[in-house]
Amino acid sequence: MVLAETAGAATGGLEFLWQQRGPFFSGLLGTVELSVVAGILATIIGLIVAAMRVSPIPALRVAGTAWSGFFRNTPLTLVFLATSVVLPLVGIRFAWADAIGVDTFFIFAVIALSTYTSCFVADAIRSGFNAVPVGQAEAARAVGMTFGQTLRLVVLPQALRSVLPPLASMYIAMIKNSAIAEFFNVGELTRFFDDQVRDHPEHLYAEFIAVAVGYIVLTLLVSGAFNLAERRLAVSR
């Protein structure tokens, strides 16, 4: 009797999820879009901040350290709140977003998630810079390379091999952190879960499992991509 009821509930849950596949994949796509755009911006900002922290110019080192220290010690929820509330209050509303069909809250979420993640990306890249023997940079400067050329052509390619594992962990954490965007009216995977639980509480377990599987698949894809890149670099080395 119990097994029959369990099997019936499981079948009903699968049928419900199939009916809701449209909203589910829409939420999954929202998480992917948010994570990809925020990840690209976080990488760019993190690379700049890391370069500032190893710069020979004291003011740049101080600014880079301040950026990393501020966002590393600020809760992500507070960063989201400040971005989505404070920016509109000071007149930054991204009115152009409506013209191209982009949700303003999505832009706020990208800014919050990328700036928060950038400090951890910067720390990882800076650690990679420091792992490169000092003699490499000294030899580059001895042949007339500037600081920027040394960093771009000599240090960064060697540092890339050592920073891939920590970067993979940070991007996986960023995907999971993107769930906070749901509380700021951004359509993503956790928003799908919240909507479905509110409208169809009788399928709570099926909804939870579907969302959990969605996040697991995304994180496994990121992990697999970085593992592949790490093996490729190890072979080329």
N, C-alpha and C positions, 0 to 999 in steps of 0.2 A: 504493500500500500504506500509506504513512505517512498520507496524507489519510484513508483509510478508517479507520485506527486512531484518528486524531484525532476524526473524526466520531463514531465509536462511543463513545469516551470522553466526548465532550460530551453525547451522547444519554443515556448511562448516568448522567452527573452530573445532568442535568435530571430524569431519572426519580427519582433518589435524593432530590433536593431537593423534588420534589413529594410524595414519600412522607413527608418530614420537615417538611412545611409547618406542621403543628400545633406542634411544638416551636419552629420558627423564629418564627412569629407570636407565640407565647407569650413568647419572649425579646425580640422587638421591642416588644411591649406593656410588658414589664418596664422596658425602657429608656425608653419614653415616659412611663410612670408616674413613674419615678424622676426624670427630667429635669423634668417638669412640676411636681411637688410641690417639688422642690429649687429650681427656678427661681422659683416664687412666694415661697418663704421667703427666698431670696437677695435678691429684689427688696425685700421688706419690710424685712429686716435692713439691706440696703444703703442704703435710703432713710433709715432711722433714723440709721445711722452717718454718712451724708453730712450730715444736718441737725445732728448733734452736732458735726461738724468745722467748720461755719460758724456755730455758736452763739456768742452773745456771752458765754456762761458759760465761763470758762477750764477748769474741771474737765471739762465735757462735751467740749470740744475735745481735751483731752489723752486722754480715754478713747476717743474716736473715732479719733484718730490711732494710739493703741496697738493698737486692734482691727485696723485696716487693716494696720499694720506687722507685727503678729504673724502673721496668716494669709497675707499676701503673701509673707513670707519663710520660710514653713513648707511643706515638700513635702506634696502632697496625700495621698500614700501614708501619711505619718506622721499626718496628720489622721484618715484612715480608721482607722489602727491605734489611735490614742489613743481614738477614739470607740467602737470596737467592743470594745476590751479594757479601757480604763481606766474607762469608765462603769459596766460591770457590776461591776468590782472595788469601786467606791465605793457600790454598792447601787442604781444606776439601771439597772433592767432592763426597764422598760415592760411590766410583767406584764399590763396591760390590753389590750395589742395582741393577745394570743392569744384573748381573749374576742370580738374583732371580726374575727378571721381575718386579721390583718396580721402579717407576718413581722417579728420583732424586728430582724433584721439589715437589713431594708429601712429601718426607722426610723433605725438607726444610720447607714446610707448616706445617707439624706436629710439628717441633721444634719451629717455630715462634708462632703458636697458643697455644701450651702447655706451653711454658715459660711465655707468656703473661697472660694466664688464671691462671697459678699457683699462682701468687701473690694474686689474689682475693680469690682463694681457701684457701691459707694460712691464710688470714685475717679472713675468716669465721671459719676455724678450731680453730684458736687462740682464737677467741671470744667464741667458745664453751668450750675450755679449761678453760678460765677465768670464765665461768658461773658455773663450778663445784666448790662446796664449798672447801675452802682451807683446811678444816679439813680432807677431804678425802685423800688428798695427804700427809698431815702430819701423819695421821694414818698409811698409807702405808709405809712411811719411818720409822715409829716407830717400825714396825715389821720386818725391815731389807730389804725392797725392794729398789732397785736402782732407779735412776731417770727414766731410760728407762722402767723398769718394772712397775713403778707407772704410767707412761704415757700410756703404752700399755694396762695394765690390769685393771686399776682403772679409770683413767681420760677419756681416749678416748671412752670407751663404754658409759659413761654417757654423754659425749659431743656430741656424734653422734645424739642424739635425737634433740638437739637444732640447729644443723648445717644443717639438711636436707633441710629446706625451702630456706635458702640463697644459698646453693649449687645447688638446682634445678634451681634457677634464673640464676646462673652463667653458668651452662651447657646449658641452653636455649640460653643465650646471646652468648655462644661460637658457637653454631650451626649457629646462624645468622652471627656472625663474620667470619665464615668459607667462606662466600661469597667473602671476599677479596682475597682468594687464586686464584680466577679466573683470576685476573690480573697478576698472576705469573705462568701462564701456567699449572694450575692444573685442571684436568677434574672433575667438580662437577656441582651442580644444576644451579648456576648462569652462569657457562660457557655454559651450554646447552641453556639458555635463550639468551646469547650474540650471539651464533652461529645461533640460529634460527631467531633472529631478523635481523641479517645480511643477511641470505639467503632467509628468507620468511617474509619480513616486512609487507606483507598484512595480516598476522595473529598475529599481535602484541598483541592484547588484549587477545586472546586465550592463547598465549605463556606466557604472564604475569600472567594470572589467574592460569595456570597450575603450574608455579614455586611457586607462592604465596601459593597455596594449598599444595604443597610439603613441604614447610617450616612449614606451620601451622600444618600439620599432624605430622611432626617430633617433633616439640615443644610440642604438646599435648601429644604425647607418653611419652616424658621425664617427663612432668608435672604429668601425670597419674601414672607413675612408682614411682616417689618420693612421691606422695600422698598416694599410697598404702603402701610404706615402712614406711611412717610416721604413718599411722594408725596401722600397724603391731607392731611397736615399742611402740606406745601408749597403745595397748592392753597388750603387754608383760610386760609393766611397772607396 
